[in-house]
Amino acid sequence: MSQVIIYSILGVLLFGIGLFGLIAAAHILRKILAMNISGIGVFMILVANAVGPDGTTDPIPHAMVLTGIVVAIAGTALALYLSCQINLDEDKQVEEESS
C-alpha cells in the first residue's frame, strides 16, 4: 500500500469521525471540536493527493491547505467567542427568571 492511499484513507476516516461527532454531539464545544477534526481530514486528503502528473509535488494544494488552516483557526476562534456569548446570555436569562 502506498503512502498516498494510507493518508487518503486516514483523511476519510478523520472526516467521518468529525461528521459523526457533529451530528451526534449535543454540546456546542464538542460540535466545534468535531468540525475541526473533519477539517483536518479534508486537509490530509488534499495533501496526500498533491502529486503532479510526473510524480513531483504540486505546491498549489499545499498552499490551499496552509490558507485553510489559517481560516480554520479564525473560524474556530469566532465559534468559541459566539458560544461564550450564548452561554453568558443564557446565564443572564436564568438570573432574570429567578429574580
C-alpha positions in Angstrom: 0.0 0.0 0.0 1.4 3.4 -0.9 1.6 6.4 1.4 -1.0 8.3 -0.7 -3.6 5.6 -0.1 -2.8 5.3 3.6 -3.1 9.1 4.1 -6.2 9.3 2.0 -7.9 6.5 4.0 -6.9 8.2 7.3 -8.2 11.5 6.0 -11.6 10.0 5.0 -11.7 8.3 8.4 -11.0 11.5 10.3 -13.6 13.3 8.2 -16.1 10.6 9.1 -15.3 10.8 12.8 -15.8 14.5 12.7 -19.0 14.3 10.8 -20.4 11.8 13.2 -19.3 14.0 16.1 -21.0 17.0 14.5 -24.3 15.1 14.2 -24.2 13.1 17.5 -22.8 15.7 19.9 -25.2 17.8 21.8 -22.7 20.2 23.5 -21.6 23.2 21.3 -17.9 22.8 22.2 -17.9 19.2 21.1 -19.5 20.3 17.8 -16.7 22.8 17.3 -14.1 20.2 18.0 -15.8 17.7 15.6 -15.8 20.4 12.9 -12.1 20.9 13.4 -11.5 17.1 13.2 -13.4 16.9 9.9 -11.4 19.8 8.6 -8.1 18.1 9.4 -9.4 15.1 7.5 -10.0 17.2 4.4 -6.6 18.8 4.7 -5.0 15.3 4.9 -6.8 14.2 1.8 -5.7 17.3 -0.1 -2.0 17.0 0.9 -2.0 13.2 0.2 -3.2 13.7 -3.3 -0.9 16.7 -4.1 1.2 14.8 -6.6 1.7 16.2 -10.1 1.4 14.1 -13.3 5.2 13.4 -13.4 5.4 12.4 -9.7 6.6 15.7 -8.3 4.9 17.5 -5.5 2.3 20.1 -6.6 2.6 23.3 -4.5 -0.9 24.6 -5.1 -2.8 22.1 -2.8 -0.2 22.8 -0.1 -0.8 26.5 -0.3 -4.6 25.8 -0.2 -4.1 23.7 2.9 -2.0 26.4 4.6 -4.6 29.0 3.8 -7.3 26.6 5.0 -5.5 26.1 8.4 -5.5 29.9 8.9 -9.2 30.2 8.0 -10.0 27.2 10.3 -8.2 28.9 13.2 -10.1 32.1 12.7 -13.4 30.2 12.3 -12.7 28.3 15.5 -11.9 31.4 17.4 -15.2 33.0 16.2 -17.2 29.9 17.1 -15.7 29.8 20.6 -16.4 33.5 21.1 -20.0 33.1 19.9 -20.5 30.1 22.1 -19.2 32.0 25.1 -21.7 34.9 24.3 -24.6 32.4 24.0 -23.6 30.9 27.4 -23.5 34.4 29.0 -26.9 35.3 27.5 -28.4 32.0 28.9 -27.0 32.8 32.3 -28.5 36.2 32.3 -31.9 34.9 31.3 -31.8 32.3 34.1 -30.8 35.0 36.6 -33.6 37.3 35.4 -36.2 34.5 35.7 -35.1 33.6 39.2 -35.4 37.2 40.4 
